[in-house]
Amino acid sequence: MWRTRVAAACVICRSLANSSCGIKRKSPLQNLHLVSRSIHHPYYPSAKFQRPPLRISIQQFSSLNRLPLHKTKLLNVKHGYQSHRNFWLARLASRLLRVRYLILGSAVGGGYTAKKTYEQWKDMIPDLEDYKWIVPDFIWELDELVDFEKLLKALPDADDLAKLMPDFDKIGESLASLKGFLSPGSPGETAFRATDQGYDNDKQFKKVSDKEKIDQLQEELLRTQLKYQRMLERLEKENKELRKLVLQRDDKGIHQRKLKKSLIDMYSEVLDILSDYDASYNTQDHLPRVVVVGDQSAGKTSVLEMIAQARIFPRGSGEMMTRSPVKVTLSEGPHHVALFKDSSREFDLTKEEDLAALRNEIEIRMRNSVKEGCTVSTETISLSVKGPGLQRMVLVDLPGVISTVTSGMAPDTKETIFSISKAYMQNPNAIILCIQDGSVDAERSIVTDLVSQMDPQGKRTIFVLTKVDLAEKNVASPNRIQQIIEGKLFPMKALGYFAVVTGKGNSSESIESIKEYEEEFFQNSKLLKTSMLKAHQVTTKNLSLAVSDCFWKMVRESVEQQADAFKATRFNLETEWKNNYPRLRELDRNELFEKAKNEILDEVISLTQVTPKHWEEMLEKTLWERVSTHVIENIYLPAAQTANSGTFNTTVDIKLKQWTDKQLPNKAVEVAWETLQEEFSRFMTEKKGKEHDDIFDKLKQAVKEETIKRHKWNERAEDSLRVIQHNALEDRSISDKQQWDAAIHFMEETLQSRLKDTESVIEDMVGPDWKKRWLYWVGRTKEQNIRNETKNELEKLIKCNEDHPAYLANDEVTTVRKNLEARGVAVDPCLIKDTWHQIYRRYFLKSALSHCNLCRRGFYYYQRHFVDSELECNDIVLFWRIQRMLAITANTLRQQLTNTEVRRLEKNVKEVLEDFAEDNEKKVMLLTGKRVQLAEDLKKVREIQEKLEAFIEALHQEK
């Protein structure tokens, strides 16, 4: 019975010894006697030719915890043969008990056949009852501490074990032969002695130098590490596929349940709001993000692409490609896709055409963000990348630091890049990923000095050496690479140091091929074989794991403090609002814009409430003001100079036709558009009493100006209007006395207005009369005296000939000039003609007004076509035709306004408002003031605080 217990105890003992691999404390079994250890634990390193198993911690390495790695604990192995006493019986017992252990262990899980074989062989083994003292007492007490029945139930079935059992019959035959061989006086005993005696002679051939042993162990250690690294990668790949299936299954059920955002997406939203709230990342924004900085062409973008597992950034040979900060949010998802914050389009990163489109879109956004005269921009481009197996983190790729401004760059490019980098790195919780090109001299690095200034202690800096493959080929001393990795060549300190390979320099390489090349390089690299680099310091896989761990550690340590800071800021802003605007709602810029938008649309609709009479009166009045000069100067006055009524009517008809074909419709449309503008402006600028909010005035003015600029009258309106005007002017039939009197009144008003203007012009020409000179003590100038003398002379000429034509003959001009010279007044002929024009015009207008008065009773003669009458009132008919044309045109334009143009104007206003709504810069420019800014800050601080609290709650739930 005690043998069975010993065998079971032996099984438990060996499992305990194996499970303690890698633990520094010693197992109680190490206190056993040498012979006991050899018997019960054949894998113990005291065996003569046994190589000790390597104990390696197969976990993902990280240099960010500043703890040393679990070094491989190598047992002291004594190589070569050692002289032993001829305790052949003990050695025999040791070998036999090893076989006995296998048999007994198999008997526990085996069936009847295994047990029967065990009984046969048990009789062949000598009784070792006297060696019971070798096993410590605590072994015999294991049955009280361990439930062997549960262990036996946990073992595989007997049928499965029976298949793995060796052929005991053959083992029995071999042991029988061995027993006869080792009997007293047998050749075996002599052979053992001969072997022991010849040990000293063979020792000199088996001895190995210490250096070779160390190299051998290091190579074996490296092989083991790479082996288990590949095993872990295989397991991760399987886990990635399983997670992808799970995510796809969840993705199909999104319509059945509310989609819950991931932690990294929630955190990225907070950063986006903060970016809009304060683009310079002032002291209020201390939330962590991974800031990627490095010299130009150092490999920053390549490192980010390896972490994102896709070639997503535009590439160029030697030119600056990163022209603005790019925030990349990495998260896990069922599909490898990318999308921008302000776009719903998803780019499939497994398709080359989508990758090319994504790179082109990023390049376009970068160039559009750069202002004229600049090379780089501070505007952040926000991009999200999701995919199976991606490490969750937020990275910001910054423009590469340059040492010299080349041609084509703005003069302040270098300083701008420095200021952008410092603005991101001065955040005390930002993780600085410093990228250094390993293929160039370390002394040429610029970014290391910049990083050391922002993080002197290196508590949040991770140093990455890229292009290590080129460095190993080109650097004469490999120790220099080790010094770079250990931070001995730079003034900066870092939390961790990594070395990566991001390809062979070919932009068409795939991510998978780069990974294979990187793994192959480090597997054969002397940097690892000579222990210049440690396994956890190489490959972008280990780098991404380390950066992600550091990122989330920094997030957990700082996010609650940031939430409290924003809570205090919110309280201060709310208090300020209550004190300054107690009766107003807290409307931010977007809400104010929506309110103003509704007011503007209401005012546009008010245009439809204008009465037709008001429209027609305004249109008719404005149109006559525009065309009256043309009618009087170019139509009426020339026609009135004719000799008879027939010639008068013919001249009028010709000139009206020409006017209608060329100018009148266009003038009418211009008048209508200007009238619509005036009414629109009146509604937009009119104050509504106490309800008026002057904060919208600039916005309304801008909307009005932009709408007027965009609106164009219907082009077909002129053609239809021309036909209507032509028909109206051809009609000469005045139907009743009322229309006749209205035409006379219209003509009198027009002529009186013109006469008044003419009198004013003459007064300016000749100066004040004697009354004004006496009352106001003003005098005439020399030129005015000359004009006054000329006027008097011309008036005498008109009195002598009341039917004088409109123009002076040359001899008349000479006569007037000589008469003036006789009185001592020298006059230029041009001055005489100019003065004549105004004198004759006044005389003609007074005569026309007198004629109008005579024609008041001429409607009866008009009906008889002025037969048997010396009175001719063709000028009254002309003004009636003009008046009727104005009325019909006004009516037509009013219909176009109310039926078409007001609606088109409303549509243009909506388009302008929509464009303004999408243009944040426009809204900031048009909606300004302390009230707007305070409401804007209050809303964003509330939103940030709420999202931070939701993120913290989700973070605690994940824990």
Helices and strands as residue ranges (DSSP letters): H 2-19, G 28-31, H 34-40, H 88-109, H 112-124, G 129-134, H 137-140, H 142-145, H 148-154, H 158-164, H 168-181, H 187-197, H 199-206, H 210-252, G 254-256, H 263-277, E 290-294, H 300-308, E 326-332, E 337-340, E 347-348, H 352-369, E 381-387, E 393-397, H 413-425, E 431-437, G 442-444, H 447-454, E 461-466, H 468-474, H 478-485, E 496-499, H 511-524, H 526-529, G 535-537, H 540-580, H 589-605, G 606-609, H 612-630, I 631-636, H 637-640, H 645-662, H 664-685, G 689-691, G 694-696, H 697-710, H 716-730, H 737-766, H 770-776, H 782-800, H 810-822, H 829-854, G 855-857, H 859-863, H 874-896, I 897-901, H 902-918, H 920-926, H 930-958
